[in-house]
């Protein structure tokens, strides 16, 4: 038979592993559900370009309207917002989006 302290340690280890797996599952769902916010403004010429990784894409926001780009769009409805953000974007990816032949 296992000593009680060893049994408790094993149980705690299993609980920590289960909690970590749950957090990982939730994080993956946040990434999968993220959609970049974009809008067509009413004023010609006024544009904002969002570039970047998960924050620009809206990961963690309850909806695209509640992302950083979406909140700006709510406060500036006449401005066109183009969002090229995507999760995991790195500086080299950003540069290649402007210079695809590089």
C-alpha positions in Angstrom: 0.0 0.0 0.0 1.1 3.5 -0.7 1.8 5.9 2.2 -1.0 8.5 2.5 1.4 11.4 1.8 2.5 9.8 -1.5 -1.1 9.2 -2.5 -2.0 12.9 -1.7 1.0 14.0 -3.8 -0.1 11.8 -6.7 -3.6 13.2 -6.5 -2.3 16.8 -6.4 -0.1 16.1 -9.4 -3.1 14.8 -11.3 -5.2 17.8 -10.4 -2.5 20.2 -11.6 -2.2 18.3 -14.9 -5.9 18.4 -15.4 -6.1 22.1 -14.7 -3.2 22.7 -17.1 -4.9 20.7 -19.8 -8.1 22.8 -19.3 -6.2 26.0 -19.6 -4.4 24.8 -22.8 -7.8 23.8 -24.3 -9.3 27.2 -23.5 -6.3 29.0 -25.0 -6.5 27.0 -28.2 -10.2 27.9 -28.5 -9.5 31.6 -28.0 -7.0 31.4 -30.9 -9.3 29.4 -33.1 -12.2 31.8 -32.5 -10.3 35.0 -33.1 -11.4 37.0 -36.1 -9.7 40.3 -37.1 -12.0 43.3 -37.0 -12.3 45.4 -40.1 -14.7 48.1 -41.2 -15.4 50.3 -44.2 -15.6 53.9 -43.1 -17.7 56.6 -44.5 -14.9 59.1 -44.9 -12.7 58.7 -48.0 -9.0 58.5 -47.3 -9.0 58.0 -43.5 -7.6 54.6 -42.9 -6.0 52.7 -40.0 -4.0 49.6 -40.7 -3.6 47.0 -37.9 -0.5 44.8 -38.1 0.7 42.3 -35.6 0.0 39.0 -33.8 -2.7 37.8 -31.5 -3.5 41.2 -30.0 -4.1 42.8 -33.5 -6.1 39.7 -34.5 -8.3 39.9 -31.4 -7.4 36.9 -29.4 -8.9 37.1 -26.0 -11.7 39.5 -27.0 -15.2 38.1 -26.6 -16.0 39.2 -30.2 -14.2 41.1 -33.0 -16.1 44.3 -32.0 -14.5 44.0 -28.5 -11.0 43.7 -29.8 -8.6 46.7 -29.9 -9.4 47.3 -33.6 -13.1 46.9 -32.9 -13.1 49.4 -30.0 -11.3 51.9 -32.1 -13.8 51.3 -34.9 -16.7 52.0 -32.5 -15.2 55.3 -31.5 -14.3 56.2 -35.1 -17.0 54.8 -37.3 -16.1 57.1 -40.3 -12.6 55.6 -40.5 -11.8 52.5 -42.6 -10.0 49.8 -40.6 -7.9 47.2 -42.4 -6.6 44.4 -40.2 -3.8 42.2 -41.3 -3.1 40.8 -37.9 -2.9 37.0 -37.4 -1.9 34.9 -34.5 1.8 34.0 -34.4 2.9 36.7 -36.8 6.6 37.5 -36.5 8.5 40.5 -37.8 9.8 38.6 -40.8 6.2 37.6 -41.7 5.2 41.3 -41.4 8.1 42.4 -43.7 7.2 39.7 -46.2 3.6 40.9 -46.3 4.9 44.2 -47.7 7.7 42.7 -49.8 6.6 39.2 -51.0 9.6 38.8 -53.3 12.1 39.1 -50.3 
